[in-house]
Amino acid sequence: MKILIVEDEPELATRIHSRLTEDGYRCESATLYKQAREKIYVYDYDLLILDINLPDGTGLDLIRLAKQEKSTTPIIVISARNSLNQKIEGLELGADDYLTKPFELAELTARVKSVLRRWSFDGSNQITAGNITVDPDDKTVTVDGADLNLTRTEYSLLLYFMANPNRVLSRDSIAEHIWGDHMDMADTFDFLYTHMKNLRKKIKDAGGTDPIKAVYGVGYKLVKL
């Protein structure tokens, strides 16, 4: 899962980024409205965490921007204790949850899990495709109840497909979603093909029915019956 953190307080931004990264999320950060706006235009995210008050703008305008772009990306708003009206406006604009500073990182991670579960997996704690089951909270994968050991990248790939069943995902979107800004430095998709090959082999070797199908010249699709 890929998260954009928009927070202008360096220490808090670093703490949020570190905690969510430790929890297995792919995180990118922006400290200014302009930076965040460009990222929202260019990249797709599974979740936006937005501070309302930014030096060069407001998180409320970022919510408006996301909604104008027809984005369905869920949003968690961060606001100061005395910003009740802004919190209410954020929710009315389409934000899904909010936190008031100061807050515990444990509470933020709980909100993140809840929002992602509600949006990406219809509120379910587990998602399945054939005889493969993924538990996003525990970050575990099983095939017919037996544990399947995946690398972090392989798990991220599988979860991305599970969150987008029956949808053709281009090589560019897959690579950008998993590796983010670092994709700009890549010349080929060889590294993606290698990870996809290893993931599908592990599924088959464990007795799983491989739900991922290659779409010639485009990318891949998870077929969920």
C-alpha positions, 0 to 999 in steps of 0.5 A: 500500500502506498501512502502520501504524507503531507506534513510541514513539521519535519519531526512529525513527518519523519516520525509518521514516515518511519512508523508507517514504513516499519509497518510495511507501507510504501510512503512518500512525503511532501512538506509544501502544498505545491509539492503535494499537488504535483504528486497527486497529479502525477502519482496514484496513492492508496491513502493521503494523510494531509495536514490542513495548515501548510506554509504555502496553502491548505490541505483543504484545497488538496482535498478539493483537488483530489475530488476534482480529479475524480480520485477515490483515494481515501484521506485522513486529515491532520489538524491542530486542536483549535481547528474544529471548523477546518476539520468539519469542512475537510470531512464535508469535502470528502475526507474519511477520518481526522486526527487532532494534534498531538496524537499517538502514532499507534492511533494513526496506524490504527486509523490507517488500517481501518480506512484502508480496510474499509476502502480497499477490502470492503471492510474485511480483515482478510481477502482471498483469490482462489485458495490464496488468503491475505491478511493485510493487518498481520501482513501474512499470506496463506495457501490453503491455510499454509503460510506462504513466505514472501519478500516485502516486494512480493507481498506488496505486489500481491496486495496491490493486485488483490486490491484491484481484482479483474483490473488490467494494471500497466507495467508503469503503474505497478512499478510506480506504485511499488517503487515510487519516485525511484522508478524515474531512474529505471531504464527497463522493467526487468526488475519488475519481471523478475519479482513477478516471476518469483511471486508467481512461482512461489504461489504455484510451488505452494499449491496455489492457483496463480490468479495473476495473468499477463496481458500482452504488451500492457501488464498484468491482471488478477483474475478473481472468480 
